[in-house]
Amino acid sequence: MSLNVRAMTGAERDAFEADNYKRSKKGADFSQSMQNIRARLVVRTVVDGDGQRVFKDEDAEALGAKTAP
């Protein structure tokens, strides 16, 4: 199986970056979450030879648990 890393569109990148912020309990403040950010980026950009995503967003947690070189 051939795998590729593709560029995100502007809208996809905006959505990815927005997902990295969490609203505080007060509702007005935001904090950035770097938790598992690399795995979350991989699941959104790795595609097969037909350009279809290989991973679902839900796969990020399991992928992030893999050993990093």
TIVO-2410 file (N, C-alpha, C; in nm, 3 decimals):
# residues 69
REC num residu      c1      c2      c3 atome chaine
REC   1      M   0.084  -0.118   0.000     N      A
REC   1      M   0.000   0.000   0.000    CA      A
REC   1      M   0.089   0.124   0.000     C      A
REC   2      S   0.057   0.217  -0.085     N      A
REC   2      S   0.128   0.342  -0.095    CA      A
REC   2      S   0.060   0.446  -0.007     C      A
REC   3      L   0.139   0.515   0.074     N      A
REC   3      L   0.086   0.621   0.160    CA      A
REC   3      L   0.153   0.752   0.125     C      A
REC   4      N   0.078   0.859   0.132     N      A
REC   4      N   0.130   0.993   0.106    CA      A
REC   4      N   0.083   1.088   0.214     C      A
REC   5      V   0.157   1.196   0.230     N      A
REC   5      V   0.114   1.304   0.318    CA      A
REC   5      V   0.072   1.419   0.227     C      A
REC   6      R  -0.050   1.463   0.243     N      A
REC   6      R  -0.101   1.569   0.157    CA      A
REC   6      R  -0.112   1.699   0.235     C      A
REC   7      A  -0.111   1.808   0.162     N      A
REC   7      A  -0.130   1.939   0.223    CA      A
REC   7      A  -0.278   1.957   0.256     C      A
REC   8      M  -0.306   2.031   0.362     N      A
REC   8      M  -0.443   2.063   0.397    CA      A
REC   8      M  -0.487   2.188   0.320     C      A
REC   9      T  -0.615   2.198   0.294     N      A
REC   9      T  -0.669   2.321   0.238    CA      A
REC   9      T  -0.667   2.427   0.349     C      A
REC  10      G  -0.690   2.550   0.313     N      A
REC  10      G  -0.697   2.655   0.413    CA      A
REC  10      G  -0.805   2.629   0.516     C      A
REC  11      A  -0.921   2.584   0.470     N      A
REC  11      A  -1.032   2.555   0.562    CA      A
REC  11      A  -0.998   2.438   0.654     C      A
REC  12      E  -0.931   2.336   0.600     N      A
REC  12      E  -0.893   2.221   0.683    CA      A
REC  12      E  -0.791   2.263   0.789     C      A
REC  13      R  -0.697   2.348   0.750     N      A
REC  13      R  -0.598   2.394   0.847    CA      A
REC  13      R  -0.663   2.481   0.955     C      A
REC  14      D  -0.754   2.567   0.915     N      A
REC  14      D  -0.826   2.648   1.013    CA      A
REC  14      D  -0.899   2.559   1.114     C      A
REC  15      A  -0.965   2.454   1.065     N      A
REC  15      A  -1.038   2.361   1.152    CA      A
REC  15      A  -0.942   2.289   1.245     C      A
REC  16      F  -0.827   2.245   1.192     N      A
REC  16      F  -0.727   2.176   1.274    CA      A
REC  16      F  -0.677   2.269   1.385     C      A
REC  17      E  -0.644   2.391   1.349     N      A
REC  17      E  -0.594   2.485   1.449    CA      A
REC  17      E  -0.701   2.520   1.552     C      A
REC  18      A  -0.825   2.535   1.509     N      A
REC  18      A  -0.934   2.565   1.602    CA      A
REC  18      A  -0.955   2.450   1.700     C      A
REC  19      D  -0.935   2.327   1.654     N      A
REC  19      D  -0.951   2.211   1.742    CA      A
REC  19      D  -0.843   2.206   1.850     C      A
REC  20      N  -0.736   2.282   1.834     N      A
REC  20      N  -0.628   2.283   1.933    CA      A
REC  20      N  -0.653   2.377   2.049     C      A
REC  21      Y  -0.766   2.445   2.045     N      A
REC  21      Y  -0.800   2.538   2.153    CA      A
REC  21      Y  -0.921   2.489   2.230     C      A
REC  22      K  -0.913   2.504   2.362     N      A
REC  22      K  -1.024   2.464   2.447    CA      A
REC  22      K  -1.074   2.587   2.521     C      A
REC  23      R  -1.205   2.598   2.529     N      A
REC  23      R  -1.266   2.709   2.602    CA      A
REC  23      R  -1.257   2.681   2.752     C      A
REC  24      S  -1.224   2.785   2.828     N      A
REC  24      S  -1.215   2.770   2.973    CA      A
REC  24      S  -1.355   2.751   3.032     C      A
REC  25      K  -1.358   2.714   3.157     N      A
REC  25      K  -1.487   2.694   3.224    CA      A
REC  25      K  -1.566   2.825   3.234     C      A
REC  26      K  -1.497   2.938   3.234     N      A
REC  26      K  -1.564   3.067   3.238    CA      A
REC  26      K  -1.625   3.101   3.102     C      A
REC  27      G  -1.576   3.036   2.997     N      A
REC  27      G  -1.633   3.055   2.865    CA      A
REC  27      G  -1.572   3.164   2.781     C      A
REC  28      A  -1.499   3.256   2.842     N      A
REC  28      A  -1.445   3.368   2.766    CA      A
REC  28      A  -1.301   3.345   2.722     C      A
REC  29      D  -1.228   3.266   2.796     N      A
REC  29      D  -1.086   3.245   2.768    CA      A
REC  29      D  -1.063   3.113   2.696     C      A
REC  30      F  -0.956   3.109   2.617     N      A
REC  30      F  -0.918   2.988   2.547    CA      A
REC  30      F  -0.777   2.950   2.589     C      A
REC  31      S  -0.749   2.821   2.589     N      A
REC  31      S  -0.613   2.774   2.611    CA      A
REC  31      S  -0.578   2.676   2.500     C      A
REC  32      Q  -0.452   2.679   2.460     N      A
REC  32      Q  -0.409   2.591   2.351    CA      A
REC  32      Q  -0.375   2.454   2.406     C      A
REC  33      S  -0.419   2.351   2.335     N      A
REC  33      S  -0.390   2.214   2.374    CA      A
REC  33      S  -0.295   2.151   2.274     C      A
REC  34      M  -0.176   2.119   2.320     N      A
REC  34      M  -0.077   2.052   2.234    CA      A
REC  34      M  -0.084   1.900   2.252     C      A
REC  35      Q  -0.176   1.855   2.335     N      A
REC  35      Q  -0.191   1.712   2.363    CA      A
REC  35      Q  -0.214   1.633   2.235     C      A
REC  36      N  -0.124   1.543   2.204     N      A
REC  36      N  -0.137   1.450   2.091    CA      A
REC  36      N  -0.146   1.522   1.956     C      A
REC  37      I  -0.087   1.640   1.946     N      A
REC  37      I  -0.102   1.722   1.825    CA      A
REC  37      I  -0.042   1.656   1.701     C      A
REC  38      R   0.070   1.586   1.716     N      A
REC  38      R   0.131   1.521   1.600    CA      A
REC  38      R   0.043   1.411   1.543     C      A
REC  39      A  -0.014   1.331   1.629     N      A
REC  39      A  -0.103   1.223   1.583    CA      A
REC  39      A  -0.229   1.282   1.521     C      A
REC  40      R  -0.280   1.390   1.577     N      A
REC  40      R  -0.399   1.453   1.520    CA      A
REC  40      R  -0.370   1.511   1.383     C      A
REC  41      L  -0.248   1.559   1.361     N      A
REC  41      L  -0.209   1.609   1.230    CA      A
REC  41      L  -0.194   1.494   1.131     C      A
REC  42      V  -0.133   1.384   1.174     N      A
REC  42      V  -0.114   1.268   1.087    CA      A
REC  42      V  -0.247   1.212   1.039     C      A
REC  43      V  -0.344   1.197   1.128     N      A
REC  43      V  -0.472   1.138   1.086    CA      A
REC  43      V  -0.544   1.224   0.982     C      A
REC  44      R  -0.515   1.353   0.980     N      A
REC  44      R  -0.582   1.441   0.884    CA      A
REC  44      R  -0.508   1.454   0.752     C      A
REC  45      T  -0.382   1.410   0.746     N      A
REC  45      T  -0.304   1.436   0.625    CA      A
REC  45      T  -0.251   1.311   0.554     C      A
REC  46      V  -0.251   1.195   0.617     N      A
REC  46      V  -0.201   1.073   0.550    CA      A
REC  46      V  -0.314   1.014   0.466     C      A
REC  47      V  -0.282   0.995   0.336     N      A
REC  47      V  -0.380   0.943   0.241    CA      A
REC  47      V  -0.322   0.824   0.166     C      A
REC  48      D  -0.410   0.743   0.109     N      A
REC  48      D  -0.366   0.630   0.028    CA      A
REC  48      D  -0.339   0.675  -0.115     C      A
REC  49      G  -0.308   0.582  -0.202     N      A
REC  49      G  -0.277   0.612  -0.341    CA      A
REC  49      G  -0.389   0.680  -0.417     C      A
REC  50      D  -0.513   0.665  -0.369     N      A
REC  50      D  -0.628   0.729  -0.433    CA      A
REC  50      D  -0.662   0.865  -0.372     C      A
REC  51      G  -0.579   0.908  -0.274     N      A
REC  51      G  -0.604   1.038  -0.211    CA      A
REC  51      G  -0.706   1.033  -0.099     C      A
REC  52      Q  -0.745   0.913  -0.056     N      A
REC  52      Q  -0.843   0.898   0.052    CA      A
REC  52      Q  -0.771   0.888   0.186     C      A
REC  53      R  -0.828   0.954   0.286     N      A
REC  53      R  -0.768   0.947   0.419    CA      A
REC  53      R  -0.758   0.803   0.467     C      A
REC  54      V  -0.646   0.772   0.531     N      A
REC  54      V  -0.622   0.639   0.584    CA      A
REC  54      V  -0.680   0.626   0.725     C      A
REC  55      F  -0.675   0.733   0.802     N      A
REC  55      F  -0.720   0.732   0.941    CA      A
REC  55      F  -0.844   0.818   0.959     C      A
REC  56      K  -0.920   0.784   1.062     N      A
REC  56      K  -1.033   0.865   1.105    CA      A
REC  56      K  -0.984   0.953   1.220     C      A
REC  57      D  -1.053   1.063   1.247     N      A
REC  57      D  -1.014   1.150   1.357    CA      A
REC  57      D  -1.003   1.073   1.488     C      A
REC  58      E  -1.090   0.975   1.507     N      A
REC  58      E  -1.091   0.897   1.631    CA      A
REC  58      E  -0.965   0.811   1.647     C      A
REC  59      D  -0.889   0.790   1.540     N      A
REC  59      D  -0.768   0.707   1.545    CA      A
REC  59      D  -0.650   0.779   1.609     C      A
REC  60      A  -0.661   0.909   1.630     N      A
REC  60      A  -0.548   0.987   1.681    CA      A
REC  60      A  -0.498   0.938   1.816     C      A
REC  61      E  -0.588   0.903   1.906     N      A
REC  61      E  -0.546   0.858   2.039    CA      A
REC  61      E  -0.462   0.731   2.030     C      A
REC  62      A  -0.507   0.633   1.953     N      A
REC  62      A  -0.432   0.508   1.938    CA      A
REC  62      A  -0.300   0.531   1.864     C      A
REC  63      L  -0.303   0.615   1.763     N      A
REC  63      L  -0.181   0.645   1.688    CA      A
REC  63      L  -0.080   0.716   1.776     C      A
REC  64      G  -0.127   0.806   1.859     N      A
REC  64      G  -0.039   0.878   1.950    CA      A
REC  64      G   0.026   0.789   2.056     C      A
REC  65      A  -0.032   0.674   2.080     N      A
REC  65      A   0.023   0.581   2.179    CA      A
REC  65      A   0.138   0.497   2.122     C      A
REC  66      K   0.157   0.503   1.990     N      A
REC  66      K   0.264   0.427   1.926    CA      A
REC  66      K   0.400   0.489   1.963     C      A
REC  67      T   0.504   0.409   1.955     N      A
REC  67      T   0.638   0.455   1.985    CA      A
REC  67      T   0.686   0.554   1.881     C      A
REC  68      A   0.742   0.664   1.927     N      A
REC  68      A   0.798   0.766   1.836    CA      A
REC  68      A   0.949   0.743   1.825     C      A
REC  69      P   1.002   0.746   1.702     N      A
REC  69      P   1.147   0.725   1.687    CA      A
REC  69      P   1.228   0.841   1.741     C      A
***
